[in-house]
Amino acid sequence: MASSDLRTRAVLAPSMLALIGLVYWLDHDRVLFDKQGALSAFVLGALGIVGAIEYCAMLRKAGFAVSRGLLLCGAVALHALAFPMGWHQLDRELYPLVAITLLILFPLAARSLGKDAMQRGLEEQGATLLGFLLISWQMYLGQGICFRNLPSLLYVVLVCKGGDIGGYCLGRMLGRRKLIPHVSPGKTIEGALGSLASSLALAFFLRNSLVPDLQMGPALALLAGALLNATTQIGDLVESLLKRRCSAKDSSTLLPAHGGVLDLVDSLLFSFSAWFLFLVWLT
């Protein structure tokens, strides 16, 4: 990585952490909204919509058929529905996921029956639903975490992003053996282990200060750290696979030396859904 990129990242990373801290403080103390979690949920919804736009742009540029209109309409509707939701009744919380997924699928399936659409109809269905499941579902469940237990959202972000930073640093210093070079040539086994160790340590030491009401003992905290780190690393690799398949270096050029929104939240996508289910089980 060029030294200029490293300097940009050195400035950008603390700035993002400061922004996350500000949003959390405003939300926790209900400075802007009466309902705790609403501001963080709004930010996650906005990120989910921008991520869906980047996803469509990447796939279309690579020649894949994807319904941008249906995906974005579904994403906007899903993230908007997070706000009136009660978020303490699982069947009601999951209903929008199923309903909007079907509302996206049916028009795509019907359209693929046309004679002129047969060649690309199945591809369009698959690519559009993949984007909705991969981005919109995960960010919607992240919004649910905001409303169910706001401090645990910060817990997830710190454990996952701390794992990212630990893996990057250890990989740069000690990385020798490639982890999965056909997907991400820069990832190493040493970096993956460093990421796991960082997430485990953060999950253990942050549990009492951030989520004391969840009453996680040491063993449960380490289990949570391992779960979050596994989903973090898989999410990062899946987005790398997507970019490689689309011959794209980054999901967009929105963030200097970093990429786009998908590059920012890729490691959180599967972690949001995993933690949401973990949180439901705990509470």
Secondary structure, DSSP 4 states (H G I P E B T S, - for coil): --HHHHHHHHHHHHHHHHHHHHHHHHHHTTSS-SSTTHHHHHHHHHHHHHHHHHHHHHHHHTT----HHHHHHHHHHHHHHTTT--SS-HHHHHHHHHHHHHHHHHHHHHHHTSGGGTTTHHHHHHHHHHHIIIIIIHHHHHHHHHHH-HHHHHHHHHHHHHHHHHHHHHHHHH--SEEETTTEEEEEHHHHHHHHHHHHHHHHHHHHHH-GGG---HHHHHHHHHHHHHHHHHHHHHHHHHHHHTT-SSS-SSBTTTB-HHHHHHHHHHHHHHHHHHHHHH-
